[in-house]
Amino acid sequence: MYQYSTVDQRLVEERVEQFRDQTRRFIDGQLSEEAYLPLRLMNGVYIQRHSPMLRIAIPYGLLSSDQLRKLAHIARTYDRGFGHLTTRQNIQFNWPKLEQVPDILADLATVQMHAIQTSGNCIRNTTADHLAGAIAGELEDPRPYCELIRQWSTFHPEFTYLPRKFKIAVSGTENDRAATQVHDIGIQILQDPASNEVGFRILVGGGLGRTPVIAKVVRDFLPKKHLFSYLEAILRVYNLAGRRDNKHKARIKILVNSLGIERFTELVEEEWLQLKDSGLALDDASIKQMQAHFQPFEYAPETNGKDSVAAKRSDSPAFSAWYEHNTQPHRLAGYRIVTLSVKAPEQPPGDLTHEQMDGVAELSDKYSFGQIRVSHEQNLIFADVLETDLHTLWLELVKLELATPNIGCLTDVICCPGLDYCGLANATAIPIAKQISAHFDDMDYLYDLGEIKIKISGCMNACGHHHVGHIGILGVDKKGEEWYQITLGGSSEENASLGKIIGKAVAKNDVAKTIAIILDTFVAQRQDQESFLDAVHRLGIAPFKDAVYG
């Protein structure tokens, strides 16, 4: 993984001291709330319903064991003993004291972490496929490009005060696990069929929230050397033409839709002509230098672990279910990719205790080269585990309550903090996730249903990505009561789609029962082993709507 240079370290440490002084002056009354607001936002601090919330950057979702141990220390020292994994591969702490936030940031700096630009109208944490470098079928590992983008965008003076927040994601495979089509800029690594050169397809104007939009292609193929200049051209057009009079209409997706993708492309290309031959060119030496930070580990010689795994699976149905649902093939024989389910029954989805963080850090040192990934699904990943270690690892994960065999199943719910924490929320989200887990507790039934992704948001800001859930759930307020709108057919993967509302919102206590009706309809009309998403796209929402409201 990338290691800070002395310049990187100094920048982060100086930012900590700047923010320490700014916070002191605010608390002492020397700095107004209006003046302090953009300063705290660019250091990842929100004022939530009950206390400040600190969002910490985990670039492209990659953590070292030492970094995770530091997060555990922060959870028990400055918070209430836990942190919350986000769909942006970050981690949030919901209970820090404002006067202690600079101390937290100073602790983070000792392990090359920070909260810079995790909020505010700037370029946020760049995200990537959480299986990058380990999964088969990659043209190239996207993480070096994410790191290059991170370094280019952090503290970029031209893009510090954009019309609105800005998010970039990079994917290196045909299977889009980075949700590139619902980002302000999506970057897909691909090979030009004409020249066989590897470069990028650039998408623009995707996003969720109040106005969900699937991104549009602004350039079919971009040579690698032009990455920075082309991104800068897009950002310049947005910075100059994006709306600033209404924050609900300030995202780049609104600009792209108002201009049309053809006109927007013309403006970007015009701007790019002035930049493409400037000092922004990305040369091969810089790319190779960054790729050196992401070289493969010294993997063990190929061993036949399949026989031992087969024997253990035969002896233990519980291990067999976990192996089937929580592991997947690695690009190298003899290894597996393991997903640690942060979705145990009765636990808020994505919440990790400090004991779990310490335990995962120790296990990563033993079994996965001391590295941990945070996924967009609010789970953790050990990307490089020997097959012969799987059973022992599973036993340890069971003790940590991180081995629920439900990855990709109905109870692998994505969920925002909702009204329990967030000052913007209209309704709770965590209790709905718990209601669903309690109602659907028959794992054999869930396995028979196949892959179903439920995503829950407590408001239209869509932090739970409900628009792209196979089943999306949006909390709404009706005269002080919590109700929930249901959508079907969404997806953030390569064939991205936005879910369609099936009808009027349902009462809080009826959410799980409504989902049960939807699933009964699916089972009754399913063809062969058709997936839920395919069935919804084939049938449309009419039969599900009739079943729920008929």
N, C-alpha and C positions, 0 to 999 in steps of 0.2 A: 504494500500500500504506500501511498505518497507520504514522504517524510518532509516536514517543514525545513526550509533553509533558515539560515540565521536571519535573513530579511523577513521571512514569513513570521518567525517567532517574535521578532521585535515589533512588527506591525500589530500583532495580536496583543502583546503585552502593553503597548502604548495605548491601544484602544481601551483596554481595561482601565488604565489610569485616567484616561480622558473621561470615561463614563463614571468612574468613581467620583471625580470632581463635579461632574454635572449633576449626579444624584445628590451629593452633599449639598450643593447650592440650591437644588430644588427643595429638599427637605428643610433647609434653613430659611426658605422663603425668598432667596435671592434670584430664583429662576421661576418664571411663571409656568403654569400648566401648559399653556399654548406653546411656549418655547421648549419645554421639556418633552412634549409629546413626540415630535419626530425623532428626537435623540434616543428616547427609550425604545421606540419602535425599531429603529435600526440596530438596536442591541437586543432584540428579541423579547422585549418586555411588553406585555399587554396588562391592562387592568380589567380583570374578569369579575364575575358576580360576587365572589367572596374575598378575593385577594389577587395580587399580581400573578401572572402566569409567565414563565420563562420558557421560550422555545429554543432548543439547542440544535445546531446544525450537525447532521451526520451526512457529509457529502457522499452522494450516490449510494447511501445506505451502508457504508463500510465502517466497521468498528474493530479496534484491537481489543484484546482482553484487558489491557491496562486502562484503556478508555472506558470500558464497561465497568470496571472496578471503581473508577472515579465517579461515574454516574451513580453507582450504588452508594458511595460515600456522600454524594450530594443529596440523594433521596433521604438518607437517614439523619443527616446533619442539618439540612436546611429546609426539608420538606416534611411530609407525613409518611415517609417510608416507601413511596412508590413513584413511578414515572409513567407517562402515557406515550406509546408509540403512535406516530401519525401516518396518514396515507402519503405523506411527502417524505417518508423515510427519516423523519426527525424524531426527537423525543421532547416532551413537554413536562414541566413540573408546575403543578397547580397551586402550591401553597407557600412559595417563598415569601419572605419579608423583603420589601423594597430596599431597605437599607442594607440587606445582606446580599443583594444581587451582585454587586461588584466583587464581593468575596467569592461567590460562586464562579464568576467569570475568571477570576484569578486562578482558582483551582483548575478550571477547565484548560486554561492556557498551559498548565504544567504537563498536559498530555496531548497538546496540539489540537485542542477543540475550542470552539467559540460559539457565540450566538449572533454573529454579525450578519445583517441582512436576512434574518429569518422572518422579518416582518417589515412593514413599511412599503412605500411605493418605489420599489427597487427590484433588481433581479434577485430572486430568491434562490434557495438551495437547488442546485442542478441535480436531477435524479436520473436513475438508470435502471436497467433490468437487474433485479436482485440476484439473478443466477449468472451474471456476467463472469466470463472467464472459466466457468465450471461446466456449463451446458454445451452439449453438442450442437452443431449447426450455426455457430457464430462465424460471420465473415471476419470480424475483428472484435476484440474486447472494447466496449464503449467507454469504460471507466477512464482511460487516459484522456479521451476527448472531454469528458465531464470535468476532469481536473483542470484541463487547459481552459475550459470555459469559466470555471470557478475563479481561476486566477485572473483571467481577462476581465471578468465582470465585477469582482469584489473591489470596492472603492473606486469604480469607474466614475470619474467626475461628471461625465455627460449624462449618466443614467442613474444618478443618485436620487433625483426627484422626478420620476416618471409620472404620467397621468394616473397610473394605478399599479398595483403589484404585477410582477412579471415572472412567469415560470417556464423553464426549459427542461425537456427530457430527451434522453438519447437511448436508442435501441440498436442492438447489433445482430438481431436475428429476424427472420420472417414472422415468428411468433412475437407479437408485441406485448411484452410484459411490463413495459415502461409507460403505458397509457399515453403514447406520444400524440395521439389524435385529439386529446382533450387538454392540450397545453397551449400556452401562448405561442411557443415555438416547439415543434417536434422535429427531431433529427433522427433519420433512419439511415443506418449504414448499409450501403448496397453497392453492387457492381454494375458499372455501365455496360450494357450488352454490346454496345458498338466498339468500345475500346478495351473492355475487361478491366478498366481502371476502377479501383475501389474509392468511393467518395460518399456523398450524402444526398438523400432526398430531404428537402426542407418543407415542412408544413407550418402553417401560421393560422392564428385566429381561433384555436380551439379553447374550450373552457366550459366550466359548469356554472354553479351559482344561479342567479336570477334569470340569466339568459343562456341556457346550455347550447353549445355549438360544437359540431365536429369540425376539426381543422381542415383547411384546404391546402392543396399543394401549391407552393409559390415558386418552387424550382424542382424539376424532376431529377436533375443531377448537378451536384456542385463538387468540383475537385477539392481535395482536402486543403490545399494551400489557401483557398479562399474562405475558409470557415469563419474567421474573425471578421473579415471585411464584409461578408454577406450578412452576418448577424448584426453587425454594427449598422449596416444600411437599413435593415428592418427596424432596429431600435430608433434610428434617427427619424425615419418616417413617422413612427408611432409617437415619438417625443414631440415632434413638430405639429402633427395633425390630430393627435388623440384629444378627446374632450377632457376638459378639466372643470367644467361647470356643474357636473353631476357625476358623483362617484359610481352610481349604478350604471352609467353609460360610458365609463372611462376605460374599460378594458380594450385591448387591441382587437378582440373579436367584434366589438361594436363598430370600430373603424373599418375593419375588413368588410363587414356586411354592408355598411353604409356606402362605401366606395365601390364595392364589387371586387372580386379577386383579380379581375383583369386590370382594373385601374390601379389597385394597390400594388400589383406586380410591376406595372410600368413605373410607378414612383420608386419602388425599391431598386429596380434595375438602373434607373437614372442616378440614384444616389450611389449605387454600387460602382458605377463607372468612374466615379470620382475617388473611390477608395481602393479598388481592387489591386492597383499597382503601387499602393502606398506601403509604408512600413508594417502594415498589419498582416502581410503574407506569412503563412504558417509553413515553415520549411521542414523538410524531411528530418533534419537533425533534431529539431525541437520535438517532433513527434516521437522519434526513437528514444530520445532522452526521457520523455514522460512514460513511454511504454516500458522502460526499464524498471520503473517503480511497480509494475504490475506483472512481473514475470511469473511463470508457473512455479509452484513449490517443488522441492525435491521429493517427488512422490516415491513411495515404496515400489519395489519391483512387483510386477503383476502376480497376484496370488489367486488361488481358487477359493474365494470366500463364499461362493454360491452354495457349496455343499453344506457348510456349517450353518449358513443362514437358513437353508431349506430344512435342516434338522431342527433348528430352534423354532421355526415357524410351525413345524409339525407338532412340536411339544407344547407350544403356547399360542392359542388362538388370539390372545390379546396382543402379543408381539407381532403376530402375522398381520393383524388388522392395522397396527401402527406402521409396519413395513410397507404395506400395500398403499396406504393413504398419505403417509407423512414422509416418505422417501421417494426419490426418483433417480433415474440413471444419470451418472456422471459421464463426462466426455471420455474418461479413462476407465477401462475395465478394472475391476477390483475396488472401485470407490462408488459411493452414493452421495447424493445431495439430501440433506435432512432438514425438514422444516419443524421447528419447535412451535407447537401450537400455543399461542398466548390467548386461548379461547376456552379455558376450562369452564365447565358449568358453574353458574352463579358468580363468575368473576367478570368484571367489566372488560370487554374486548380491548386488547392492546395494553392493558395495565400490567406492569412488571413491578414486583416488590424488590426492595434492596437485597433481600436474601436470594431471590431468584437471579438478580443481576450478578451477584458474587458467584453463585453456583454455576451460571452459564459461562462466566469468564474462566473459571477453573476447568470446566469441561471442554471449552474451546482450546485451551492449552494442551489438553490431553488428546483430543480427538480431531481437531480441525485447524491446526497450525496457528492457533491463537487469534483467529479472526471470526467475526460474527457479521452477518448481514441483517439489516432491517428491511422487510419487504413492504410493498404497497398495501398488502393485506393485513398489516399490523401484527405480523408474526416475525420470528427470528429464524435465521438459517445458518446451519453449518454446511458449508459448500463442499467440503473435501474430507469425507469420512470413509475410512477403510471398511469394507463390508464385514471383515472379521471383527470389527469393533462395534457393530451396530447393536447387538443384543446387550452388551455391557452398557453402552450409552443409553439405550432405552430404559434400562433399570434405573439409571441415575436421573433421567428426565422424569420418570414416574414420581420419584421422590420430590422433585421440584414442581410437580403439577404442570408440566410443560409437554406432556405426551398424549394429550387427548387426540385420538385417531380420527380427526374430523376435517383435515385439510381438503378444501374444495367442496365440502358438504354444507348442508343448510345451516349448521350451527357455527361454521367458520365465518362469523358475521363481522363485517366492517362497520364501525360505529364511532361517531364523534362524541365528545364529552357531553354535549347537549346542555339542557337547563340545569343539570346538577352543578356545572361549573361555569359555563359560558354566559356572558352577559348579553350576547346577541341572540341566543336561542329562544325559540317560541315554545319548545316542548322538550321533555326528557327523551333521551335516546338509550342510555344504559339500561333502564328498567325494561324497555321493549326487547333489547337483546336478551336479557335474562328471561323474560316471558317466553320468548321463542325457544331458548335452550331448555326450559323446563317442560314446555309442551311437546317438543320433538326430542325425546330422550331415547328412542329406540334406534340404535345405530344401524341395525340390519335394514330397517326401513329407509334410513337416510342413504345408505349405500345403494339400495335398489333405485332410489330416485336419481342417483348420479350427481354430476356437478351442478350445483345451484349456488349462486352468489347473491347473498342478501346484503344490502348496504343501507345504512340508516343515518339520516341527518336530522338534527334538531331545528334547522331553519333553512331558508333558501340559499344561504351561503354555501351549502352542499359540501361541508368538510368531510362528510361520510360518503360522498360520491354517489348519492342515491340515484341520480339520473342514469348512471351506467351500471346499476345493479340488475342482474337477471330479475330479481325482485327488489324494487326500490321502495323505501319507506321514508316519508317526509313528515316531520312533526309540524303541526299548525295550531295556532291559537284561535279558539272560537269562544268569545265572550269569557275568557279566563279559564277555559277548559282545554285539555290537550286532546287533539284529534290527529289522525294519521292518514295521509294520502298514499295510495299504493300505485306504483308503476310496474309495468312488466316489459321485458324484452331489451333492456339496456345491456351494453357491453363496452368495455374500454380496450378490447383487444384488437387484433388486426382488422376484423370486420366490425369496427366500432359502430354503435347505434345508441340512440337515446330512448329510454323507456317511455311507454305511453301510459297515461293515467287511465285506470279502469273505471273510475266513477267517483262518487262523493267520498269524503274522508270517513274513516271508521273510528269508533270510540277506542280509547286507550286500552280498555280491557278486552277488546275484540280483535286485536291485531293478529295474535297467533291463531285464533279460530278462523279468521279470514284467510290467512295463508294456508291453513289446512284445507279449506274449500278449494282454493286455487290448485293445490297439489292433487287433491282428489280428481279434479277436472283434468289435470295433466295425465295422471295415471290412466284414467278412463279413455283418453283419446290419443295416447302415445302410440307411435308406430314402431314396432320392434324395440330396439334399444335407443331410440331417439332421445337426445338430450332435451332438457327443459327449455333451453334457449331456442333450439331448433324448432321445437313444438310451438312455442309462442310465435315465432316468425312465420311458421307455416299456417297456423290457425288464426292468427290475429288475436286481438283481445276480447272479441265479442263473446266467445263461449265462457271465458273466465268472468267477464262482467255479468253475464246472465246467471252464472252459478252463484256469484256473491250477492247480487241484488235482486235476482229473479224471485 
